[in-house]
């Protein structure tokens, strides 16, 4: 379904529509991830470097954008938000962004590895502290009450077990995340096992965060 053909006017912050639109976008991100794997890209163990290759060579490349159906969205990176202290890893503009400048989606990127996965100082903790909690604290805006995170898996690990560790940390160490629903599997693309969504209370609203765990462990140089 092409969500550009739908009209959500009159339904401000319509959760069903915007969640569906964002899921459509994320499904295309997964396709780009699979292209990266098939291209056998070589990556440095650096969050911004991995993000930049995904962004420059895939999400912002016209031929790929057209082939996967992303040509009706605009992606940019490292954007300082106007109304918060947040600097977004990836910002996604849609048609409504031209009518309302705050109308965009955000994807925050973080690395994940096998070290101290259940502790308060490992990359899982940073994924929560510097990712999920920044949405919960409104450091990042959530105009559509829907945003996303990408976990760049840089070492071979059991992703499903790692998600269990992240959920444990949300319950025990990072209660400030205001989690109302822990990370649960959400199918976005057939055959892709590592997409999830969680929900977090921000003032009077529930904000949905989608999570993609992208395994680049065999691509890190």
C-alpha positions as CSV (number, residue, x, y, z in Angstrom):
1,X,0.0,0.0,0.0
2,X,1.4,3.4,-0.9
3,X,0.5,5.7,2.0
4,X,1.2,8.8,0.0
5,X,-2.2,8.1,-1.6
6,X,-4.1,8.3,1.7
7,X,-5.3,11.5,3.3
8,X,-4.9,11.8,7.1
9,X,-6.2,15.4,7.2
10,X,-8.6,15.9,10.0
11,X,-7.1,13.2,12.1
12,X,-4.2,14.9,13.8
13,X,-1.6,12.4,15.2
14,X,-3.8,9.5,14.0
15,X,-1.8,6.6,15.5
16,X,-3.0,3.9,13.1
17,X,-2.1,5.9,10.0
18,X,1.3,7.1,11.1
19,X,2.3,3.8,12.6
20,X,1.4,2.2,9.3
21,X,3.2,4.8,7.3
22,X,6.3,4.5,9.5
23,X,6.2,0.7,9.3
24,X,6.2,1.0,5.5
25,X,9.3,3.2,5.6
26,X,11.1,0.8,8.0
27,X,10.3,-2.1,5.7
28,X,12.2,-0.2,3.0
29,X,15.1,0.4,5.4
30,X,15.2,-3.4,5.9
31,X,15.4,-3.9,2.1
32,X,18.3,-1.4,2.0
33,X,20.0,-3.4,4.8
34,X,19.7,-6.6,2.8
35,X,21.2,-4.7,-0.2
36,X,24.1,-3.8,2.0
37,X,24.7,-7.4,2.9
38,X,24.4,-8.6,-0.7
39,X,26.9,-5.8,-1.7
40,X,29.2,-7.2,1.0
41,X,29.9,-3.7,2.3
42,X,33.0,-3.2,4.5
43,X,32.2,-1.2,7.7
44,X,34.3,0.4,10.4
45,X,33.3,-0.2,14.0
46,X,31.9,3.3,14.3
47,X,28.2,4.3,14.7
48,X,28.3,7.4,12.5
49,X,30.3,5.6,9.8
50,X,27.8,2.7,9.6
51,X,24.9,5.2,9.6
52,X,26.5,7.3,6.9
53,X,27.0,4.4,4.5
54,X,23.3,3.3,5.0
55,X,22.2,6.9,4.4
56,X,24.5,8.1,1.6
57,X,24.8,4.9,-0.4
58,X,21.2,3.6,0.0
59,X,18.6,5.8,1.7
60,X,19.7,8.9,-0.2
61,X,20.6,7.3,-3.5
62,X,18.0,8.2,-6.1
63,X,18.2,4.9,-8.0
64,X,17.7,2.8,-4.9
65,X,15.1,5.1,-3.4
66,X,13.1,4.7,-6.6
67,X,13.6,0.9,-6.8
68,X,12.4,0.3,-3.2
69,X,9.6,2.9,-3.2
70,X,11.2,5.6,-1.0
71,X,11.1,8.5,-3.5
72,X,8.2,10.2,-1.7
73,X,10.2,10.6,1.5
74,X,13.3,12.7,2.2
75,X,16.0,11.5,4.5
76,X,18.7,13.7,6.1
77,X,21.1,13.2,9.0
78,X,22.7,14.9,12.0
79,X,19.9,17.5,12.2
80,X,19.7,19.7,15.3
81,X,16.0,20.0,16.2
82,X,14.4,23.4,16.5
83,X,12.2,22.7,19.6
84,X,14.4,20.4,21.6
85,X,18.1,19.8,22.4
86,X,18.1,16.7,20.2
87,X,20.4,16.0,17.2
88,X,18.7,13.3,15.2
89,X,20.7,10.6,13.5
90,X,18.2,10.3,10.6
91,X,15.2,12.5,10.0
92,X,12.5,11.5,7.6
93,X,10.2,14.1,6.0
94,X,6.9,13.2,4.3
95,X,4.4,15.3,2.4
96,X,3.0,16.8,5.5
97,X,6.4,18.2,6.5
98,X,5.9,20.9,3.9
99,X,2.7,22.0,5.7
100,X,4.0,21.7,9.3
101,X,7.8,21.9,9.9
102,X,7.7,19.8,13.0
103,X,6.1,16.9,11.1
104,X,8.8,14.3,10.7
105,X,10.0,10.9,11.9
106,X,13.3,10.2,13.7
107,X,15.5,7.2,13.7
108,X,18.2,7.0,16.3
109,X,21.2,4.6,15.7
110,X,23.3,2.8,18.2
111,X,25.9,0.0,18.2
112,X,25.3,-3.3,20.0
113,X,27.9,-5.9,21.0
114,X,28.4,-8.8,23.4
115,X,30.0,-7.0,26.3
116,X,28.2,-6.4,29.6
117,X,24.8,-6.9,28.0
118,X,23.0,-7.0,31.3
119,X,24.9,-4.2,33.0
120,X,24.5,-0.5,33.3
121,X,27.6,0.5,31.3
122,X,27.5,-1.8,28.2
123,X,26.1,-0.8,24.8
124,X,22.7,-2.2,25.7
125,X,22.6,0.4,28.5
126,X,23.7,3.1,26.0
127,X,21.0,2.0,23.6
128,X,18.5,2.7,26.3
129,X,20.1,5.7,28.1
130,X,21.1,7.6,24.9
131,X,18.3,6.3,22.7
132,X,15.0,5.2,24.3
133,X,15.3,7.5,27.2
134,X,15.9,10.5,25.0
135,X,12.5,10.0,23.4
136,X,11.0,9.5,26.9
137,X,12.6,12.7,28.2
138,X,11.5,14.6,25.0
139,X,15.1,15.3,24.1
140,X,13.9,14.0,20.8
141,X,10.5,15.2,19.5
142,X,7.8,12.8,18.6
143,X,5.3,14.7,16.5
144,X,3.6,11.6,15.2
145,X,4.0,9.7,18.5
146,X,6.0,7.3,16.4
147,X,9.8,7.0,16.0
148,X,12.4,4.4,15.5
149,X,15.8,3.1,16.5
150,X,18.4,1.0,14.7
151,X,20.7,-1.3,16.6
152,X,23.9,-1.9,14.5
153,X,25.0,-5.4,15.7
154,X,28.8,-5.3,15.4
155,X,29.7,-8.6,17.0
156,X,28.1,-12.0,16.6
157,X,25.4,-12.4,19.3
158,X,22.0,-13.9,19.8
159,X,19.8,-11.0,19.0
160,X,16.7,-12.5,20.5
161,X,18.5,-13.1,23.8
162,X,19.9,-9.6,23.7
163,X,16.5,-8.1,23.3
164,X,15.5,-10.0,26.5
165,X,18.5,-8.3,28.2
166,X,17.4,-4.9,27.0
167,X,13.9,-5.5,28.3
168,X,15.3,-6.6,31.7
169,X,17.3,-3.3,31.8
170,X,14.2,-1.3,31.0
171,X,12.4,-2.9,34.0
172,X,15.2,-2.8,36.5
173,X,17.8,-0.1,35.7
174,X,16.1,2.4,33.4
175,X,12.7,2.9,34.8
176,X,12.9,6.5,33.6
177,X,12.2,5.1,30.1
178,X,8.6,5.1,31.2
179,X,8.1,1.8,29.4
180,X,4.5,0.7,29.1
181,X,5.2,-2.1,26.6
182,X,8.6,-3.8,26.4
183,X,10.2,-4.6,23.1
184,X,8.0,-7.1,21.3
185,X,8.5,-8.7,17.9
186,X,6.6,-6.9,15.1
187,X,6.8,-8.4,11.6
188,X,7.6,-5.7,9.0
189,X,9.2,-7.8,6.3
190,X,8.6,-11.5,5.7
191,X,11.6,-13.5,6.8
192,X,13.2,-10.6,8.8
193,X,13.1,-11.7,12.5
194,X,14.6,-8.8,14.3
195,X,12.0,-6.0,14.2
196,X,10.3,-4.9,17.4
197,X,8.2,-2.2,18.9
198,X,7.9,-0.8,22.4
199,X,5.7,1.9,24.0
200,X,6.6,4.6,26.5
201,X,4.6,7.1,28.4
202,X,5.4,10.7,27.7
203,X,3.3,13.1,29.7
204,X,-0.3,12.0,28.7
205,X,0.7,10.2,25.6
206,X,2.0,6.7,24.6
207,X,4.8,7.0,22.1
208,X,5.7,4.0,20.0
209,X,9.3,3.2,19.2
210,X,10.1,0.7,16.5
211,X,13.4,-1.2,16.8
212,X,15.4,-2.7,13.9
213,X,18.4,-4.9,14.9
214,X,20.7,-5.0,11.9
215,X,23.4,-7.6,12.0
216,X,26.6,-6.3,10.5
217,X,28.9,-8.5,12.6
218,X,30.4,-10.1,9.4
219,X,31.0,-6.7,7.7
220,X,33.0,-5.0,10.4
221,X,36.6,-4.7,9.3
